Amino acid sequence: MRKLSLLVACTAIFVSSTAFAGGYGTAGCGLGSVIFGNTAGIVQIFAATTNGTSATQTFGITSGTSNCTGGGAQASIRNFIDANKEVLAKDMARGSGETIKSLASLGGCKNSAAVGTHLQSQYKLFSAAVNTPEFSTTVMKSLGAEKSLGCGLVD
């Protein structure tokens, strides 16, 4: 009886405390979101179970299907820049470093050394924006605008 009460309480907290977003409910994206949608309540447990047992959530996140459209590569690059902006700024000043190599890889750039050289040449533009929300957008636009870098996954 005690376990049942705990399960009911946890379920109630789970269902009531999570916000709904996009075309899916609290269970997240995946086959469960396609079948059950964002219907509130206990039905989200079935959606979560469907997502977990069918492994479609992982596939959906990777492929951008089953309501799993969170921005893909663009969002990953933006998150990487935001999470590493202080170290990235230092590597930009040097024109090389692990964060530049990682950024070039995430952006699908042909040559990380060329990315480092480009970012170093633009450092004055970026250094003023490091502590602003526009920093990641500025970096991505700069990499996307320089076609010789071949960064196919950035703006």
Protein Blocks (a to p, Z undefined) as FASTA:
>chain_A
ZZmmmmmmmmmmmmmmpccehjbdfkogcjklmmnomaecjklmmmmmmmmmnommmmmm
mnopghiaghpjmmmmmmmmmmmmmmmmmmmmnopajklmmmmmmnopablklmmmmmmm
mmmmmmmmmmpcklmmmmmmmmmmmmmnopakbZZ
